[in-house]
Amino acid sequence: MAKYFELAILGTNWRTETLVGCTTFPVMSETIFVNPSILAATLLSAGLASISMGTVAR
């Protein structure tokens, strides 16, 4: 996995990436409380964008 994501080339490691993921999750989750009127569209677009970035951009 480290080779696929080229972590060493990018100057990062699993610990940093995990910390970023654990930080991003609560920030994105606050949408549930702040923006309930357009919740479905917001969560769907955020989820698709996150999956796309994770798979395409590595």
N, C-alpha and C positions, 0 to 999 in steps of 0.2 A: 504494500500500500504506500509506503514512504517513497518508493521509487516511482510509482504511478503519479503521485501528487507532486513529485520533485521538491520535497520539503527542504532538503539540504541546499539545492540550487537557489531556492527562494529565500534562504536564510531564516527558516523557521523550524519548529519541531512540533511533535504531537501535543506536548503540554500547552504550548502557546495556542495552537489551533483549538484545543478543547476548551481552554479558558475563553477564547473569543466566542465559541459556540454557546457556552454557558452564560455569557454576558448578553449576547444577542437575543437569546430566547426570551428573557424577561422583558427586554425592551420592546420586542415585537408583540409580546403577550399583553402589554398594557393597552393595546388597541381594543381589546375586549371590553375594557371599562371606559375608555375615553371616547370611542367612536362607535357606539352600538347601532346607530341608524344605518350605516353602510357596512356592517360587520361582515356579511357573507362575501361581498366583492373584495373587501380589503384583505380578508384572510385567504381567500382563494388566490388572489394575485400575489400576495406575499409568499404563500406556500409554493406556487409554481415558479416564481422568480428564484426562491432559495434552492429548489431542486435543480433548476436549470443551471444556476451558477455553480452549484456543487458538482454537477456531472460534466458540463461542457467546459467550463473555465478551469476546472481542477483546482 
